[in-house]
């Protein structure tokens, strides 16, 4: 099975830190309100079917190919995103960092309940959003998934079956720990379309939508055009090699570069 999963985060106008995680790194993934609506309009025009939901992906009822909308972090604009999708009678997957619920810039409990009432899928994005989740000791890794799943289950009174991986560091042990916490569908940040099974968990790749991604490009990604997927895959693997070679230094170097780019006058 192939899935064309788009990974969104927040959409904001003005200060990017008002929703979701703060800083130059997260800001790269935050679209303006107008651009986000342009994306949804373009997706609706380009694709005849609505976005698939995880239950259909798990049972195979979505067919051999499907496109999927996902939203990471649980930033405060996720509710407005859910409303935009509901107007189109579309279902999105909203993955919540449970340790941030109710904090400034993040959804509170009533807003998460409202998203679920609209018919959207609520899933885990870990408890604390560790930057390198795959490097956590086994006990901490499992605890991240379990605490998040338990919090959302208690809040919604429903089984939590889906999750997305924070930070982009994926290994099979992350999926195995997720499965042990009851997660049967895990979305990574790796830009691949083929699904894979790790133990009891079905693993999906996604392509990250950035602030500069055009509506036309989003449509091509969702339709399964191989070119943006291949380009993203090459970039992903270059970064993966750099992460392996540099270790923790990679994050420090990346943060310094992004901070420099965000300075006024930088080109």
N, C-alpha and C positions, 0 to 999 in steps of 0.2 A: 504494500500500500504506500502511496505517496500523499503527503500533505504539503500544502503551501501555506504555512503559518506565518502571519505577520506579528511581530512583537512591537507593540506600542508601549509608551510609558505615560507621560502627562501631556496636556496641551495647555499652554499659558500665554497670556499677553502681558508684556512688561517684564517684571522681575521673575526670572525662571525659578527662583527659590521658593515661591509661594506655594508650590505643590510638589510633593515628593521629596526626594533627597536633594540636598543643596550642593552647590559647587559646579565647577566648570565641566567636570566629567559627565554628571547626570544631565546638565543643560543641553548637551549635544543631542539628546534624545527627546527633547520637549518641543512639540510643534505649536504654532500659533493656532488659535481657535479657527480662524478662517481657513488655514491650510488643512487642518484636520477635517473640517466639513468638506473641503474640496476632495480629499482622499475618499471619504465615504461616498460622495456623489459619483466619483470616477469608478469606484469599485462596483457600485450598483449598475452603472451603465455597461461596464465591461464584462460582468459575470452574470450569467443567467440564473444561477442558484444562489440562495442565501448562504452565509457562512455556516460551516458544519459545527456541531456540538460534540463534546468529548464522548458522550454516551454512544452516539452513532459511529464515531471513530473506533471505539472499543468493540462494537458488535459487527463492524463492517458494513453497516447500513448506509454509510455515506458514499459507497462505491470505491473504485480503485484510486480515485484522486478526489481531493477536497481542499477547500481553502478555509482558513481559520483565523479569527481575530482574537488576539490575546493582549492583556494589559498588565504590566508588572508594577509592583511596589505598593499599590494601594494609596497613591497620592490623592489629595482632596478633589482634584478635577475628575477623578474616575466616575463620580456620580453623574456629572454632566456628560461624560462620554457614554455612560450607560443610557442616559436619556436620548442622546442622539441615535444610538443604535435602536432603541425601543421604537422610535418614530418610524423606523424603516422595518420594524418587526424582525430585527436581527438579534441574535444572541451572541454575546461576547464572553470571554473567559477572563475574570479579574482575579489576579493572584496577589494576596494580601501578606505584607510583612506584619505579623501579628503583634510583635513587640512595639510597633509604632502606632497602633490603633489609638485614636484620640489625641495624638500629639499634633502640634502645629504643622500644617501642610499635609496631613494625612486624614483619611476617612475616620469617622467615629463609628461606634457600634450601630447607631440608628441608620447611618448612611449605607453601611454594608448590608443591613437587613433590607433596606429599600432596593438596593441593587438586586438582591436575591428575589424580592417581590416582583421586580420587573421581568424575571425569568432568566437572568444571567447566571452563569456558572461562577461560583466562588471557590477559589482554591488557595492552597498554601504557597507562600513565597519565602518560607522559612520563618523562624521566630525573630532572629536579630539581623538578618541580611549580612552574613559574614562575607568578607571580600574574597576569601579563598576557601570556599566550602569543602572542596575536594581534599584539602590538606588537613581537615579537622580529624582528631582522633575518633575512632569508631563510636565511642560513647557520646561524644559531643555532637557528632554528625546525626546520629539517630535522635538525640534530644532536640536538635533544631527542628526536625520534621515532626516529631511527636508533640512537642509543646504547641507548635503552630496548628497542627491538625486538631488537637484537643480543644484549643481556644475557639476555633471556628465551628467545630461540632457543637460545643456548648452554646455558642452565640446563636447559631442558626437552627439547632435541633435537627440537623441533617448530616448524613455521611459525607465526608470530604474525600473525594477520590482523585482529584487532580492537583497538580502542583507545577510550579516553574522554578528553575534553578537560579538563584541570585549570583551575580559576579562573573558568570561565564566560565568558571572552572568546573568542567564535568569529567567524571570518570564513572565506570560501571558501579563502583562501590557506593556512589551517591544514589544511584537508582536502586540498588539493593536495600540501602537504608530507608529510602522513601517507601519502598514496597513493604518493609517491615512495619512502617508507621501506618499502613493502610492505603497508601497512594498506589493507584493502578495506571495512572497516566502522568508522565513527567515530560514537561517541555524544557528543552535546553536552549542555549543561545547559539548553538552551532548551526550554520546555514546549510542544512541538508534537508532533502525532501523525503528520503526513504526512512520509514520507521524501523525500529529495532526492538527486540524483546530482551529484557534483562531480568531473569527470574520471573516474578509475577507482574513486572512493570513494563508497559509499552512506552517507549521513549520517542519523542518527536523533536525534530530540529525546528528552528525558526530563523527568519531573517529580520534583523533589527531595523526598524524604521527610525530615521534620524530627522533632525529639524529641517535639514535641507532636502529631504526626499520629496520629489514631486509627486503629484497625484497620478500622473501617467506612469511613473516608475512603480508606485504602489500597486497599480492595476496589473502591470506586467509581472510583478512578484507573485501576486495572488493567482494569476492565470497560469503560473508555472513556466514562464519564459526562462529558458536555461541561462541566458546571459547574465542577468543580475545575480542569480544564484551562484553561478560559477565565479563571478568577480568577487562576491562576498566570501565564498569558500576559500579562494586563494588568500585574500586578506586575513581571514580567520586563522589559517594555518601558518602564515608568516608570524602573526602575533602569538600563536601557540608556541612556536619555536622560540620566540624571544622570551616568553614567560618561563619556558623550561630552562633556558640558558641563564637568565638573569635572576630567577627566583623572586624573592621579595623586593629586590631592587627594581624590578619591572614596574611595580605600582608607584614607587617613588619617582622614577623617571617620567612615567606617564603623567602623573599629577603635576610635575614641574612644567612639562611641555604644554599641557592644557591650560595651566595658569598663565603661562606666557602668551599663549594664543588669545586668551580672553582679555588681555590688557588693551586699553584704548590705543588706536593707532597701529596695532599689529596687522600685518597683511600676510 
